[in-house]
């Protein structure tokens, strides 16, 4: 039988080993969470949407869908399935788990898995709106990236930047209004988009490197006759625009900015998404830390209120009050701080709109606000 001193030392060793094991397991769990969450954020494959809704039947001018959080959303949307698409309108009926919506086009067979898209059209400017366009190649530092160029009469071009996991078709909704104003539109792609160069690590950098592809697009516009540009960014495209304004030597070429549901703070965006997933907000810094390790990100740089860009041109900011992806409060905060930041900014909030769906809920009001704003900017007349 051992002495009390020996037994005490043994118990201390057991306690220390136990604490070390618990610490390692806890730390490993945190890092595992951070790695998983950063993968959801940074891996382009995780950003590309699937087909989560189902067509139950169709009739002349209508389509029936299984009821879900998405299929009941108000407004005009694109209905997309593998190999096809159509345009759907308002909900006309809801009953027994089924939603009936207006339909323009041909619905897929019953049972087809589909998704609703805010971009409405998944085609091209000519097919969607009978607008003449050219497929051009933007020479970026990683190689040529495809873009649509819709010509018009003005020497001010619009450079349209889609969101994370989106496509240049996001700009199709606003092309008719921009064309009516005489503004050429360059709808771009950026690294890791389909048809565009892959980043060296194959990951999104959330705007931290993608802004250089937008810089290449602005340079292309200037070399092909643009006197200045309007930057138009949706969602992560807004974060890309913000980084361009703060870091590009060509930021002075930007006469105006339009942002739609932009990421103006990645930290606040991740906090909202953690709440949506039932994950404690206190774990967001872990996801940021691991993302920083993986792609060298400074998340504080993306906060446009705390770290506003050096160039702050007249800006129109749209955001949906029902946005469950990017927090509307972050846009409200930017709008509230605009005078203090010496940033001429108009804010338009659409109460019923989900993420990047302000146009979809009320296209006429959206286009009117867009036209009134661009008409007011002296530098683009």
Residue, then its C-alpha position, 0 to 999 in steps of 0.5 A: x500500500x502506497x504512502x499518502x504522498x505517492x497516492x497524492x502525486x498519482x491523483x494529481x497526475x491523473x487530474x492533470x492528464x484528464x484536464x489536458x485530454x479535455x482541453x485537447x478534445x475541446x480545442x480539437x472540437x472548436x477547430x473542427x467546427x471552425x474548419x467545417x464552417x470555414x469550408x461552408x463559407x470558402x468552398x465554391x462547391x458549398x455555395x452552389x445551390x441545389x434543387x430543394x423544392x418540388x413541382x406537384x402539378x401544372x396547368x395553363x398559366x400556373x404551377x403548383x409547388x410543395x409549400x416551403x419557406x421559399x415557395x411562398x415568398x412574394x414577388x416574381x422569381x425564376x423557376x429553375x431545374x436541370x436543363x430548363x427554366x421558367x418565370x413565375x409570379x405571385x402566389x394565387x392559392x395556398x392549401x394543404x401544403x401546396x402553393x400555386x403561382x403564376x407561370x410564364x413558360x412551360x413547367x417541368x414534369x410533376x415531381x421535378x426538383x426545382x429551385x426559385x432564383x431571384x435572378x429570374x432569367x437564367x439565359x442571356x440578355x438577348x433571350x431575356x430582354x432582346x438586348x444586343x450583347x457581346x461575349x467578351x473576355x476580361x484579362x485578369x491576373x489569373x487569366x481571361x474571365x468571360x463577361x457580357x457587354x450590353x452596348x448603349x450610348x453613354x460613356x459611363x459604363x455599369x460594371x455588374x458584380x454578382x454574389x457568392x455562388x451566383x452568376x452574371x445572370x443576376x444583372x439581367x433584372x436591371x439591364x432594361x432600366x440601365x439600357x433605358x438610361x443609355x448605360x452600357x452594362x458589363x456583367x462580369x465573372x470572377x475567380x472560381x466562377x464557371x468559365x472563369x479562372x480558378x484561384x490558386x487555392x480553389x477557394x473564395x476570399x470573400x472579396x479580399x482578392x476578387x476585387x482585383x478581377x473587378x479592377x480588371x473589368x474597370x480597366x477593360x471598360x476604360x480601355x474600350x471607351x468608358x469615361x467612368x463607371x458605376x459599380x453594381x454589387x449584389x450580396x458578396x458582390x457588395x463586399x467585392x465592390x467595397x474592397x475595390x473602393x478601398x484598395x484599387x488605384x482605379x477607385x477614382x474612376x467610379x462615379x457611383x455605386x449601387x449595392x443590393x443586400x450587400x455584405x458590409x460586415x462579414x462578422x455580422x453576416x456570420x453572426x446572423x447565419x450562426x443564429x439561423x443554424x442554432x450555433x452560438x454566436x461566440x463561435x463565430x471568431x473561431x470560424x473567422x480564425x480558421x478562415x484567416x489561417x486558410x486564406x489570409x483574411x482580415x475580417x475587420x477590413x470588410x466592416x464598411x462602417x468601422x473601416x470605410x473605403x477611401x473613395x466614397x462616391x454617391x451610393x444607392x443601397x437596397x436591402x430587404x427587411x426580411x433578409x435571412x442571409x445578410x443582416x439588414x441591420x448592417x445596411x441600416x447601420x451604414x445608412x445611419x453612419x453615412x453623414x458622419x462618414x461623408x458618404x452620400x448614400x440613399x437607403x431603400x428598404x423593402x420590408x417583405x424582401x428576402x435576400x437580394x429580392x428587393x427587385x422581385x417584390x416590387x420591380x416597378x418601384x425598384x427600377x424607379x428608385x434606381x433611375x431616379x438615383x442615377x439621373x441625380x448623379x451629375x458625373x454620369x450625365 
